[in-house]
Amino acid sequence: MERLVDLDVLATRLRPVVDGWSSRAEVGPFTWRDARASWPQPIVTDRLRVEVPESLGFTLRRDPDDEFEIVIWTGGWADVGYLLAGDVTSFCPEFKDAEDAYAAVVESVERFLA
């Protein structure tokens, strides 16, 4: 898989904005998947347990019925899904680098929180 997005750079860029979202929703921890781990690859919250990051994810919850989940892949896309007022929305933005990914993540979360 081509590695377009440095997930460590993205995580560093997202941390301050995640702190702001935590005043509007419950934000889950960052989760990581290791490209070199044996199948099935575990999803972990401890970045130190990941040799080669393949994905970075997190969730937000505003109440029991409104939940957002995103997984950003180093290959240049994200799997995004949320449940809002009983409606399910899913989409898959694409990007070329960590800055593009940052913009897509922020836009996706803000759309959910609006």
Salt bridges, closest charged atoms under 4 A:
ASP8 OD1 - ARG47 NE 2.72
GLU51 OE2 - ARG36 NH1 2.58
GLU54 OE1 - ARG33 NH2 2.76
ASP66 OD2 - ARG62 NH2 3.60
GLU67 OE1 - ARG61 NH2 2.22
GLU99 OE2 - ARG13 NE 2.83
ASP100 OD2 - LYS96 NZ 3.40
GLU107 OE2 - ARG111 NH2 3.18
GLU110 OE1 - ARG24 NH2 3.12
